[in-house]
Amino acid sequence: MAEGEQHHHLFHHKKDDEDAAYSETAPNYGSGVTGGGYNETNQVTGMGSDLGGTDYRKEEKHHKHLEELGELGATAAGAYALHEKHRAENDPDHARRHRMEEEIGAAAAVGGGGYAFHEHHEKKETEREEEEAHGRKHHHLF
């Protein structure tokens, strides 16, 4: 392999290359292409972004992803709580510990549900901001 030749792999990065995507010498991806990418100021452009550089679609996807993670966490914690409830019934010697862990799992499930609920509202707020940024207003009849 030649001295100046570099291999770019997906997971093996040198520390010098970590900030290469955001440096001034980085290539401008999508310059001249109207579909999106990076423009001369390295600001994200595309179909879902406005003049300020906010990409509402990306932000909405991010909140949707976090909402789904919250739901997953709530489901896992709820399953753990049910498992500990079952263990408390079948292991009377350690029932007190299993009941305490059941309560911890139930509290974690409630917290995960609350986080999913919060992210759902953040996603809806992002949708409203996108509509307002593009001039579409939501008129309610009642």
Secondary structure, DSSP 8 states (H G I E B T S, - for coil): --TT-----SS---GGGTTGGGSTTS--TTTT-TT-EE-TT--EESTTB-TT--BHHHHHHHHHHHHHHHHHHHHHHHHHHHHHHHHHHH-GGGHHHHHHHHHHHHHHHHHHHHHHHHHHHHHHHHHHHHHHHTT-------
